[in-house]
Amino acid sequence: MTIDEENLKFLKESKEDIKEEVEVSIIGNYEALAALEKIIML
């Protein structure tokens, strides 16, 4: 593997990791909002 190929592989893996983290944080924010709405409605 050339250095470029290794860098490309690393970037693709990093992108996947970031995508997963973003999805998890969006789900977390959504759950927090839902919990907040329940508290407000009580």
N, CA and C of each residue as an Amber inpcrd file, in Angstrom:
protein
   126
   0.8380000  -1.2010000   0.0000000   0.0000000   0.0000000   0.0000000
   0.8730000   1.2520000   0.0000000   0.4820000   2.2040000  -0.8070000
   1.2060000   3.4730000  -0.8070000   0.7110000   4.3260000   0.3520000
   1.4390000   5.4030000   0.6130000   1.0320000   6.3120000   1.6920000
  -0.3460000   6.9020000   1.3860000  -0.5810000   7.2490000   0.1250000
  -1.8820000   7.8000000  -0.2640000  -3.0170000   6.8240000   0.0120000
  -2.8010000   5.5570000  -0.3160000  -3.8370000   4.5480000  -0.0800000
  -4.1050000   4.3920000   1.4150000  -3.0400000   4.4220000   2.2060000
  -3.2200000   4.3080000   3.6550000  -3.9810000   5.5080000   4.2050000
  -3.6310000   6.6960000   3.7180000  -4.3340000   7.9050000   4.1600000
  -5.8080000   7.8520000   3.7900000  -6.0960000   7.4000000   2.5830000
  -7.4740000   7.3040000   2.1140000  -8.2730000   6.3350000   2.9860000
  -7.6620000   5.1920000   3.2930000  -8.3140000   4.1950000   4.1370000
  -8.6080000   4.7880000   5.5190000  -7.6160000   5.4990000   6.0660000
  -7.7810000   6.1190000   7.3820000  -8.9060000   7.1570000   7.3590000
  -8.9430000   7.9700000   6.3010000  -9.9860000   8.9920000   6.1900000
 -11.3720000   8.3700000   6.0970000 -11.4970000   7.2930000   5.3230000
 -12.7950000   6.6240000   5.1970000 -13.2530000   6.0730000   6.5430000
 -12.3200000   5.4720000   7.2880000 -12.6730000   4.9310000   8.6030000
 -13.0660000   6.0520000   9.5590000 -12.3390000   7.1630000   9.5130000
 -12.6510000   8.3060000  10.3690000 -14.0400000   8.8440000  10.0520000
 -14.3430000   8.9210000   8.7600000 -15.6440000   9.4260000   8.3290000
 -16.7660000   8.5550000   8.8900000 -16.5960000   7.2400000   8.8270000
 -17.6080000   6.3250000   9.3660000 -17.7900000   6.5420000  10.8690000
 -16.6750000   6.6780000  11.5900000 -16.7440000   6.8970000  13.0390000
 -17.4990000   8.1810000  13.3560000 -17.1830000   9.2490000  12.6220000
 -17.8340000  10.5370000  12.8590000 -19.3300000  10.4310000  12.5770000
 -19.6680000   9.7370000  11.4880000 -21.0720000   9.5660000  11.1130000
 -21.8380000   8.8550000  12.2340000 -21.2420000   7.7940000  12.7910000
 -21.8970000   7.0590000  13.8770000 -22.0830000   7.9510000  15.0990000
 -21.0440000   8.7320000  15.4440000 -21.1390000   9.6110000  16.6090000
 -22.2300000  10.6470000  16.4310000 -22.3410000  11.2050000  15.2210000
 -23.3680000  12.2040000  14.9360000 -24.7530000  11.5850000  15.0650000
 -24.9320000  10.3740000  14.5130000 -26.2330000   9.7050000  14.6080000
 -26.5960000   9.4470000  16.0620000 -25.6360000   9.0040000  16.8600000
 -25.8870000   8.7350000  18.2730000 -26.2670000  10.0220000  18.9970000
 -25.5710000  11.1250000  18.7180000 -25.8780000  12.3690000  19.4140000
 -27.2330000  12.9280000  18.9910000 -27.6060000  12.7250000  17.7270000
 -28.9290000  13.1760000  17.2800000 -30.0130000  12.3870000  18.0130000
 -29.8330000  11.0710000  18.1170000 -30.8010000  10.2330000  18.8290000
 -30.8570000  10.6520000  20.3020000 -29.7000000  10.9080000  20.8970000
 -29.6370000  11.3420000  22.2970000 -30.3720000  12.6540000  22.5070000
 -30.1760000  13.6070000  21.5900000 -30.8560000  14.9010000  21.6840000
 -32.3630000  14.7210000  21.5530000 -32.7790000  13.8500000  20.6460000
 -34.2000000  13.6080000  20.4260000 -34.8360000  13.0270000  21.6880000
 -34.1250000  12.0700000  22.3200000 -34.6460000  11.4630000  23.5440000
 -34.7150000  12.4870000  24.6700000 -33.7240000  13.3640000  24.7480000
 -33.7270000  14.4060000  25.7770000 -34.9010000  15.3550000  25.5590000
 -35.1660000  15.7150000  24.3090000 -36.3050000  16.5840000  23.9930000
 -37.6220000  15.9190000  24.3640000 -37.7520000  14.6380000  24.0540000
 -38.9780000  13.9070000  24.3720000 -39.2000000  13.8830000  25.8830000
 -38.1180000  13.6670000  26.6370000 -38.2250000  13.6470000  28.0960000
 -38.6320000  15.0200000  28.6150000 -38.0630000  16.0630000  28.0300000
 -38.3860000  17.4320000  28.4330000 -39.8590000  17.7370000  28.1730000
 -40.3710000  17.2990000  27.0220000 -41.7820000  17.5180000  26.7020000
 -42.6870000  16.8370000  27.7200000 -42.3250000  15.6210000  28.1380000
 -43.1270000  14.9090000  29.1340000 -43.1640000  15.6830000  30.4420000
 -42.0100000  16.2300000  30.8460000 -41.9390000  16.9930000  32.0950000
 -42.8230000  18.2340000  31.9970000 -42.7550000  18.9260000  30.8520000
 -43.5400000  20.1510000  30.6620000 -45.0380000  19.8480000  30.6940000
 -45.4350000  18.7180000  30.1390000 -46.8560000  18.3800000  30.0520000
 -47.4410000  17.9290000  31.3860000 -46.6070000  17.5690000  32.3480000
 -47.1250000  17.0910000  33.6350000 -47.7980000  18.2040000  34.4200000
